[in-house]
Amino acid sequence: MLLKNPCFSFSCFHTGSRPTFETPWRSKVAPLESSHEEEVLYPADEEDNGLVAVTWRGHPIQNLRMYYALNCMLEYLTESSVSPLKKAFVECDDPLCSS
């Protein structure tokens, strides 16, 4: 169908060789030498609005056993009724965020 369409051009497929691009998440990460805390101000309707993001890079997805183990740990830390992170950030006298 595309080959018979005179409006379609294959010039995008003939751009020549491109340099090798390695995605950032595939390279090794330098060891963490210290913790990092940063306060970022952003516009909000109310002064008590906030957001907490905790991130890390885990094992490759091909290692399914480790993937499910980390997923289970993440569920425990964030989603359960006894979640330590939820208890520390949400269910406290002065909450830092909401669930």
C-alpha contacts under 8 A as a table, 3 or more apart, distances in Angstrom:
res1	aa1	res2	aa2	distance
1	M	4	K	5.45
1	M	5	N	6.51
2	L	5	N	5.14
2	L	8	F	6.55
3	L	6	P	7.73
3	L	8	F	7.57
5	N	8	F	5.70
6	P	9	S	7.63
9	S	12	C	7.32
10	F	13	F	5.53
10	F	14	H	7.12
11	S	14	H	5.26
11	S	15	T	7.10
12	C	15	T	6.07
22	E	26	R	7.05
22	E	27	S	7.70
23	T	26	R	5.72
23	T	27	S	7.46
24	P	27	S	5.90
25	W	28	K	7.92
25	W	57	R	7.90
32	L	35	S	7.40
44	A	47	E	6.84
44	A	49	N	6.59
45	D	49	N	7.65
46	E	49	N	5.75
49	N	97	C	7.44
50	G	96	L	6.93
50	G	97	C	5.78
51	L	97	C	6.21
52	V	97	C	7.00
58	G	67	Y	7.86
58	G	70	L	7.94
59	H	63	N	6.82
59	H	66	M	6.89
59	H	67	Y	6.86
60	P	63	N	5.88
60	P	67	Y	7.77
61	I	64	L	6.12
61	I	67	Y	6.25
63	N	66	M	5.62
63	N	67	Y	6.20
64	L	67	Y	4.82
64	L	68	Y	6.08
65	R	68	Y	5.42
65	R	69	A	6.18
66	M	69	A	4.95
66	M	70	L	6.08
67	Y	70	L	5.28
67	Y	71	N	6.08
68	Y	71	N	4.84
68	Y	72	C	5.96
69	A	72	C	5.13
69	A	73	M	6.26
70	L	73	M	5.00
70	L	74	L	6.09
71	N	74	L	5.03
71	N	75	E	6.18
72	C	75	E	5.12
72	C	76	Y	6.28
73	M	76	Y	5.09
73	M	77	L	6.12
74	L	77	L	5.06
74	L	78	T	6.05
74	L	79	E	7.77
75	E	78	T	5.39
75	E	79	E	5.05
75	E	80	S	6.65
76	Y	79	E	5.93
76	Y	80	S	5.53
76	Y	82	V	7.72
76	Y	83	S	5.77
77	L	80	S	7.20
77	L	83	S	4.89
77	L	84	P	5.75
77	L	85	L	5.69
77	L	86	K	7.47
78	T	83	S	5.46
78	T	84	P	7.34
78	T	85	L	5.84
78	T	86	K	5.91
79	E	83	S	6.30
79	E	86	K	7.62
80	S	83	S	5.05
82	V	86	K	7.84
82	V	87	K	7.33
83	S	86	K	5.21
83	S	87	K	6.08
84	P	87	K	5.02
84	P	88	A	6.10
85	L	88	A	5.03
85	L	89	F	5.97
85	L	90	V	7.90
86	K	89	F	5.32
86	K	90	V	5.17
86	K	91	E	6.32
86	K	99	S	7.45
87	K	90	V	5.72
87	K	91	E	4.71
87	K	92	C	6.48
88	A	91	E	6.49
88	A	92	C	6.35
89	F	92	C	6.68
89	F	95	P	5.62
89	F	96	L	5.21
89	F	97	C	6.04
89	F	98	S	7.78
90	V	95	P	4.85
90	V	96	L	6.25
90	V	97	C	5.58
90	V	98	S	5.46
90	V	99	S	6.66
91	E	95	P	6.48
92	C	95	P	5.38
95	P	98	S	7.25
